[in-house]
Amino acid sequence: MSARREPTAPSRTRAVLAGALVLLTLLVVGTAALEAAHPQLDPSGNRVAGIPALALDDEPTCRRFVDETPIQDIRQRFLAQETLQRTDGGPTGPGRISSTQLFSCPSAYDGLTVRYVGEVVGELLPRRGGAWAQVNDDAYALQTGPLVGHRERAGFNTGMSVWLPDDLAARIEQPGRPALRGDVVLLEGTVHRADPRDGGGITLRATAMETLATPVTVEPPLHVLQVVVAVLLVQIAIGTSLWAYRRRKG
């Protein structure tokens, strides 16, 4: 009768690697399945009302010191649109720009008085006479709300640095966080292409502010299946630990 052959070191290694691969695959597939089954919120109610239309409906670019013509063209179109709004009985005040338009050609708006709409996010940074704020105007700020509890992905975060004088900064109730949409404000102020008080950055120095939407906390729905799976995994982990302990003691 032949003796039982003990597994060799290479075969034990292959078994361990195969087991680890199977476990990793199960974890990845299980995580993806749980994520797909997560209940989602309806973000349609997060759209901010009362936002004035942009003065320009495109996002023209320019190259400073290379060709000044686009800069002057954008500037003239912006000022002409503001004049048109006033003469046609439209909304009074300067035209509205987006952060994308500003960063596409900062020189065109340098020194102009503009309007800008966005969500105050992160932290207010108090300084003498006021505070710096990051104000985002992307889809998550103005349309769908924070990307928590829904999958309405709409590109990247976009925004700009805004200087708020003391009286305006004091009116900010709560900047936004991952599960909280902060104050959405309509700002009026002057664009600085190279603001010395911001290390030469592009800024908006606000002189007036209107709150369009107050802070809203987003409560993701309870994922019951995830709770059940978590409880089962905890029980399995405890049972495995007890089994390993008894085996070492036995």
C-alpha positions as CSV (number, residue, x, y, z in Angstrom):
1,M,0.0,0.0,0.0
2,S,1.5,3.3,-1.1
3,A,2.2,6.0,1.5
4,R,0.2,9.3,1.4
5,R,2.1,12.0,-0.4
6,E,2.5,15.3,1.5
7,P,1.8,18.4,-0.6
8,T,5.0,20.1,-1.8
9,A,5.9,23.7,-1.0
10,P,5.1,24.9,-4.6
11,S,1.6,23.3,-4.5
12,R,0.9,24.9,-1.1
13,T,1.9,28.3,-2.5
14,R,-0.3,27.8,-5.6
15,A,-3.2,26.9,-3.3
16,V,-2.7,30.0,-1.1
17,L,-2.5,32.3,-4.2
18,A,-5.6,30.7,-5.8
19,G,-7.5,31.1,-2.6
20,A,-6.4,34.8,-2.3
21,L,-7.4,35.4,-5.9
22,V,-10.9,33.9,-5.3
23,L,-11.4,35.9,-2.2
24,L,-10.3,39.1,-3.9
25,T,-12.7,38.4,-6.8
26,L,-15.6,37.8,-4.4
27,L,-14.8,41.1,-2.6
28,V,-14.7,43.1,-5.8
29,V,-17.8,41.6,-7.2
30,G,-19.7,41.8,-3.9
31,T,-18.7,45.5,-3.4
32,A,-19.8,46.3,-7.0
33,A,-23.1,44.5,-6.4
34,L,-23.8,46.3,-3.2
35,E,-23.0,49.7,-4.8
36,A,-25.4,48.9,-7.7
37,A,-28.1,48.0,-5.2
38,H,-27.7,51.1,-3.1
39,P,-31.0,53.1,-3.0
40,Q,-30.6,56.6,-4.7
41,L,-32.1,60.0,-3.9
42,D,-33.9,62.0,-6.5
43,P,-31.7,65.1,-7.1
44,S,-34.2,67.0,-9.2
45,G,-35.4,69.0,-6.1
46,N,-31.9,70.3,-5.5
47,R,-31.9,72.7,-8.5
48,V,-31.4,76.3,-7.5
49,A,-34.1,78.7,-8.7
50,G,-33.6,82.4,-9.6
51,I,-30.2,82.1,-11.3
52,P,-29.9,84.8,-14.0
53,A,-28.8,83.7,-17.5
54,L,-25.1,84.0,-18.4
55,A,-24.2,87.2,-20.4
56,L,-22.4,85.1,-23.0
57,D,-23.7,81.6,-24.0
58,D,-20.3,80.3,-25.1
59,E,-16.8,79.8,-23.5
60,P,-14.4,81.7,-25.7
61,T,-10.7,81.4,-25.0
62,C,-7.8,83.7,-25.6
63,R,-3.9,83.9,-25.5
64,R,-2.6,86.9,-23.8
65,F,0.5,88.6,-25.4
66,V,-0.1,86.4,-28.5
67,D,-3.4,87.7,-29.9
68,E,-5.2,90.5,-28.1
69,T,-8.2,90.5,-30.6
70,P,-10.2,87.7,-28.8
71,I,-9.7,89.5,-25.5
72,Q,-11.2,92.8,-26.8
73,D,-14.0,90.9,-28.6
74,I,-15.1,89.0,-25.4
75,R,-14.9,92.3,-23.5
76,Q,-17.0,94.2,-26.0
77,R,-19.6,91.3,-26.3
78,F,-19.9,91.2,-22.5
79,L,-20.4,94.9,-22.1
80,A,-22.8,95.0,-25.1
81,Q,-24.9,92.3,-23.5
82,E,-25.1,94.2,-20.3
83,T,-26.3,97.3,-22.2
84,L,-28.8,95.3,-24.1
85,Q,-30.3,93.9,-20.9
86,R,-30.7,97.4,-19.5
87,T,-32.3,98.9,-22.7
88,D,-34.6,95.9,-23.2
89,G,-36.0,96.1,-19.7
90,G,-34.2,93.0,-18.7
91,P,-32.5,92.3,-15.3
92,T,-30.5,95.4,-14.3
93,G,-27.0,95.1,-13.1
94,P,-23.8,93.7,-14.6
95,G,-23.8,90.5,-16.7
96,R,-23.3,87.1,-15.1
97,I,-20.2,85.0,-15.9
98,S,-19.2,81.5,-15.0
99,S,-15.9,80.4,-13.6
100,T,-15.1,78.4,-16.8
101,Q,-15.6,81.5,-18.9
102,L,-13.4,83.5,-16.6
103,F,-10.5,81.0,-16.5
104,S,-10.8,80.6,-20.3
105,C,-9.8,84.2,-20.8
106,P,-9.1,86.1,-17.5
107,S,-7.8,89.2,-19.2
108,A,-11.1,89.9,-21.0
109,Y,-12.9,90.3,-17.6
110,D,-10.0,92.0,-15.7
111,G,-11.4,95.1,-13.8
112,L,-15.0,94.5,-14.9
113,T,-17.9,94.4,-12.6
114,V,-19.7,91.1,-13.0
115,R,-22.3,88.9,-11.4
116,Y,-21.4,85.3,-10.3
117,V,-23.5,82.6,-8.8
118,G,-22.2,79.6,-6.8
119,E,-22.1,77.6,-3.6
120,V,-19.8,78.5,-0.8
121,V,-17.8,75.4,0.0
122,G,-15.0,74.3,2.4
123,E,-14.1,76.9,5.0
124,L,-14.2,80.7,5.2
125,L,-10.7,82.1,5.7
126,P,-11.0,85.2,7.9
127,R,-8.6,88.0,7.2
128,R,-8.6,91.7,8.3
129,G,-11.6,93.3,6.8
130,G,-13.3,90.2,5.5
131,A,-12.8,86.6,4.5
132,W,-11.8,84.5,1.5
133,A,-14.2,81.8,0.2
134,Q,-14.2,79.2,-2.4
135,V,-17.4,79.5,-4.5
136,N,-18.2,76.7,-6.9
137,D,-20.6,77.0,-9.8
138,D,-20.6,73.5,-11.2
139,A,-23.6,71.2,-11.6
140,Y,-23.3,69.8,-8.1
141,A,-23.6,73.3,-6.6
142,L,-26.4,74.6,-8.7
143,Q,-28.4,71.6,-10.1
144,T,-28.0,68.1,-8.5
145,G,-26.6,68.9,-5.0
146,P,-23.7,67.1,-3.4
147,L,-22.7,63.8,-4.9
148,V,-24.0,61.8,-1.9
149,G,-27.0,59.6,-2.3
150,H,-27.3,59.9,-6.1
151,R,-25.3,59.0,-9.2
152,E,-25.9,62.1,-11.3
153,R,-22.3,62.7,-12.2
154,A,-21.8,65.9,-14.2
155,G,-18.0,66.5,-14.6
156,F,-15.6,68.1,-12.2
157,N,-15.9,70.8,-9.6
158,T,-15.4,74.3,-10.9
159,G,-15.3,77.6,-9.0
160,M,-13.2,80.5,-8.0
161,S,-11.8,82.4,-5.1
162,V,-14.0,85.2,-3.8
163,W,-13.2,88.0,-1.3
164,L,-16.1,88.8,1.0
165,P,-16.1,91.9,3.1
166,D,-17.0,91.5,6.8
167,D,-20.7,92.4,6.3
168,L,-21.1,89.8,3.5
169,A,-19.0,87.1,5.2
170,A,-21.2,87.4,8.3
171,R,-24.2,86.5,6.2
172,I,-22.8,83.1,5.2
173,E,-24.7,80.5,7.2
174,Q,-22.8,77.3,6.4
175,P,-20.2,76.4,3.7
176,G,-20.8,73.2,1.8
177,R,-19.4,69.8,2.7
178,P,-19.7,66.3,1.2
179,A,-23.2,65.7,2.6
180,L,-24.2,69.4,2.9
181,R,-24.9,71.9,0.2
182,G,-23.8,75.3,1.5
183,D,-25.2,78.8,0.9
184,V,-25.8,79.4,-2.8
185,V,-25.2,83.1,-3.4
186,L,-25.5,85.6,-6.2
187,L,-22.5,87.9,-6.0
188,E,-21.7,91.2,-7.6
189,G,-18.1,92.4,-7.7
190,T,-14.9,93.2,-9.6
191,V,-12.7,90.6,-11.3
192,H,-9.0,90.7,-10.6
193,R,-6.8,88.7,-13.1
194,A,-3.8,88.9,-10.8
195,D,-4.9,89.9,-7.3
196,P,-1.9,90.8,-5.2
197,R,-3.8,90.0,-2.0
198,D,-4.3,86.4,-3.2
199,G,-0.7,85.8,-4.3
200,G,-1.5,86.9,-7.9
201,G,-4.4,84.6,-8.3
202,I,-7.7,85.2,-10.2
203,T,-10.3,86.5,-7.8
204,L,-13.7,88.2,-7.5
205,R,-13.9,91.0,-4.9
206,A,-17.6,91.0,-4.0
207,T,-19.4,94.2,-3.1
208,A,-23.0,92.8,-3.0
209,M,-24.6,89.5,-2.3
210,E,-28.0,87.8,-2.4
211,T,-28.7,84.4,-1.0
212,L,-30.5,82.2,-3.5
213,A,-30.6,79.0,-1.5
214,T,-29.9,78.3,2.2
215,P,-27.8,75.3,3.3
216,V,-29.4,71.8,2.8
217,T,-28.2,68.6,4.5
218,V,-28.3,65.5,2.3
219,E,-29.4,62.4,4.1
220,P,-28.5,59.3,2.1
221,P,-31.2,56.5,2.3
222,L,-30.5,53.5,4.6
223,H,-28.9,50.6,2.6
224,V,-30.6,47.7,4.4
225,L,-28.8,45.0,2.3
226,Q,-25.5,46.6,3.2
227,V,-26.3,46.4,6.9
228,V,-27.3,42.8,6.6
229,V,-24.1,41.9,4.8
230,A,-22.0,43.8,7.4
231,V,-23.7,41.9,10.3
232,L,-23.1,38.5,8.6
233,L,-19.4,39.3,7.9
234,V,-18.9,40.4,11.5
235,Q,-20.4,37.1,12.7
236,I,-18.2,35.1,10.2
237,A,-15.1,37.0,11.4
238,I,-15.9,36.3,15.1
239,G,-16.6,32.7,14.4
240,T,-13.4,32.2,12.4
241,S,-11.4,33.9,15.2
242,L,-12.9,31.6,17.9
243,W,-12.3,28.5,15.8
244,A,-8.6,29.5,15.2
245,Y,-8.2,30.2,18.9
246,R,-9.6,26.9,20.0
247,R,-7.5,25.0,17.5
248,R,-4.3,26.7,18.8
249,K,-5.3,25.8,22.4
250,G,-6.3,22.2,21.5
